[in-house]
Amino acid sequence: MTGTGPRSSGRHSRRTFLATVGTGVTLSTSGCTELFTEVSSWGDQLSVTITTVPDDDDRQSNGIFKHLESSLRAAGIDVTPELRTTAQFEKKVLIDQDFDIFVGRYPGTPRPDGLYELLHSTFAYEPGWQNPYGMTDIDLDDRLERLRHATGTDRSAAIESVFDSFLDTKPFVPICAPSIYYAVNDQQFTGWDRQSFRTRLGYVDLDPAAAVDQFDGLVTDARPMQNLNPLATHYRHTGAITSLLYDSLATRSGAGLSPWMAHDWEWRDGRLTATMRPDLTSHDEEPVTAEDVAFTFEFLADLSLGRADSPIPAPRFRRETSAVTSATATDDETVEFTVDASREVATSVLTVPILPEHVWRPIVDELDEETASTATWLREELMNEEISRVGSGPYRFGSWVQGDLLTLDRFDGHFSVEDPDLPGVPVESLVLRNASNGSVAIEMVDAGDASALVTPIEADVIGETQEMETAARIHDPGWAYYQIGFNTQKHPFSNHRFRRAVASLIDRQWLAETVFHGHAQPLSVPKVDSSAMDDYAWTGADPETPFVGTDGEIDVEAARDLFRKASFEYNDSGELVVDD
Amino acid sequence: MLVGLLSRATVIVALLLVIAIWQVIGFDTLFRALRNWRPRVRAALPVTLALVPVLIVNKLARQDLVTISQEYGFRVGDLFWVIEGEFILLFESVASTPLTQYFSFIYIYGYAFLLIFPVVMYFTLRDSTRLRRLLGAYALNYTIGVTLYVLFHAFGPRQYFGSDVETMLYTFEPSYQLLTREINHYTNVFPSLHTSLSATVMIFAIRSRSQFPAWTPTASVLAVSVWLSTMYLGIHWAIDVLGGLLLAGTCVWLSCRLIGRYDVDSHLQPAYDRLAAVVDRVKTTGDSADERGHR
């Protein structure tokens, strides 16, 4: 047990081992865990846990992890990895918020108000992709508030002001935005370039070849085959697959919104009024009306539906729902939202999936009092994979082999089947299979064994698409980016000086060139769709925290100086020490 | 794709079996044993039946077992990383394409052959004890192995070292992942069942060297190759391999203690008799029905 690999000294390794027992291993009794955590603090070298996913799940996260690990080590900080499957990783980071530093892929959003969701202190203790860093900065909050209400040119200025604060405080380090490519088979479908697999229309706005009556999709992220619950944030990336089961009032189309359940909407004086199509029905033949829309917003704002003392918001769609003050059905087909935000922000509430009241209300009503009023239990209960998958979307749940295969069947009662202005639902079934890895998926699409690989091709196999004979590679702008996130609620990550020093240990340019094989754009600020990005475009280094070193190798002394300047100390053996 | 892989595997393993039967056992001996299959099959049946429920449980409930392991299992992968560090990356320094080809072949085909062949081989022996003990040891390996997989939740070294393991099986031959995924989940690495089962075969090969002298060195080379392949290909930690060896020793010892001691077969006699009676009755009814039909 004492021999611990080539690079550790004896003293160091013992502590590493104890730290691991304290943080890495699940012990059944919490008392025992606490004891070991105490033990680990006898040591004075700073030891951090990096939480990330295994190489099989995401080779690029693994590459960033290894770079971060060796850089931190070189700077005298001890590192313990904590690997989790993607769903478990997101549960740990986003729901339990139990981590030091994480390396992961953020699904992203083109909307600049995504910054509000990502960084505002109001979400500091909420699960989901809203402020997982636990950031509470009053100055940043002010700037985010301004962003949410700004319109026109003020908006650009507001975004820039958020970026400036971001560059200074570094709640997380954005690494790079990967180039998104998919492999598609033109012999089975055409029209691939019209929409994106990130959105609902990407799967239905297609033209099947004669005699093709099934869409055979491949994925390398099997989470949709494990859980299809629209609330289960740790199983969703873009949520495109669940959006086939659950309709929304409007649907994303290209860069804008197109009518979907609502055929029209109007914005006036902080009020958004949506008019829905008549005679909408759910998969179980129940009518879906404006009442269901009002219910959805009530439910997402408080999953307990009033049973808990204070509201328990859903872990997804917070950006949209947090701006909604009220959602009222004025008649069967009209919903009126009062929204505390600008028009630009307000229309995004139209993309929230509508959860039929007759399905979800009974689930909450039937919970026992304790579950219904305890936030963690209630959320766990409602993010369950077994919850009814009855929505009103163009496809209904057919069957699955969990983790391997998912079959969705066309919902013939869907409005888009009849409407000549909509793409309709061109094929009878949509099948998704887990392809294990990108190489296999590319080969299968090329051989005609599948219609498309609908998850982005990993950077390390993008090159293999050049060998495709029948399949084509399509590009998608995409908004996802990789990041290194800090738990700012914990010492020393609560100190922005420490975070800035860590940011300087990361060679984003080098990562984009090697780990991403050049198929990525390094970032210094979060990627959003705004002209404000131009002034913050990557120019080879972060303007505030440039990399100290060359070609991915840190300059050890310069790195240590950064930590010294941030008031951290080193002991005689060159270890960065922290006071407890 | 999976079907293609499976048929290729079947052909290759069958070919290896034919060569080994010809060289180690001799076709005459095998045919003689096959002609007299009844007592042999009957002797091996109880222990084989013991293996069936384990295989079924693992096949049907694999996802559930993984979930249980995820919730309650000890997460030891991070600890293995701390303990053994970059040990398995040592193999990278001797890596070459022929070696990667060899170890990939061993990991998939060599391993399958190594497990199947001794069953055929010991089947030809008049005394069925050896065969029963081997099958018993397989069953024990598998049962204990699957239990440990639930108890310990860990990722293999390739999940940590990623692209540093340039000889990774699925980098070399990505489609193999379709095959291995059917058998195992990537959080099941401790102990290495590849190691334990191949070591089991090796121990038996050494014990039966007087009867099958040609098999002992072959099995030993193959078994050691399997152990090395699991590390060379980045699939297992050295700790998993050690765990596998320990498991193999335990299972062989247990199997030899348990099997050949109790006469399970005699307890099954009434069941066999009843079965024979049922078969007879079916036959007679079938015959008479046939006769009626003809008339």
Interface residues (C-beta under 8 A of the other chain):
Chain A: M1 G3 T4 G5 P6 R7 S8 S13 T16 F17 T20 V21 G24 V25 T26 L27 S28 P54 D55 D56 R59 N62 G63 K66 T80 P81 E82 L83 T85 Q88 Q402 G403 S436 N437 S439 V440 E443 M444 A447 D449 D460 V515
Chain B: M1 Q63 Q70 Y72 G73 F74 R75 V76 G77 D78 L79 W81 V82 I83 E84 G85 E86 F87 F155 R158 Q159 Y160 F161 G162 S163 D164 Y170 P174 S175 Q177 L178 R181 Y186 T187
